[in-house]
């Protein structure tokens, strides 16, 4: 007959179960879940990507900044030289122009060549002749050569004229300077 504890009725008979193996604990105490592993991999990949991105930016940013600085220096040099030509009269033979070449009123000379588009004086035209002027020799030779092919171009437009009432009216030039180069 079955075991009956004292003071119990026959309806509350305790059953005996067969012995079972102990199941492994899947509550996360003994290892990592798949979700935890995936999140860890995602965070690691984000960190690695950001480190490589910063390294690449630093590597390319330094040389690009150097080229921008060379271009800005060339543009400032041209602007400072062109200031000397504003008050000049290119037809004057009494007063010499500020240029260093044969034609004192041209930017050509001293290692700088102005490949302007004026037809009357080939590449030796007046520095503030209206139109496009492409200069070479302003920027460092390594920057003007391949692969960068840098050049300084300035464009002169006449915005107005000025006259003192006695002499003929003279143009007031407006100059925009652009430095361009190819990124390898």
Secondary structure, 3 states (H helix, E strand, C coil): CCCCCCCCCHHHCCCCCCCCCCCCCCCCCCCCCHHHHHHHHHHHHHHHHHHHHHHHHHHHHHHHHHHHHHHHHHHHHHHHHHHHHCCCCCCCCCCCCCCCCCCCCCCCECCEEECCCCCCCCCCCCCCCCEEEEEECCCCHHHHCCCCCCEEEEEEEEEEEECCCCCCCEEEEEEEEEEECCCC
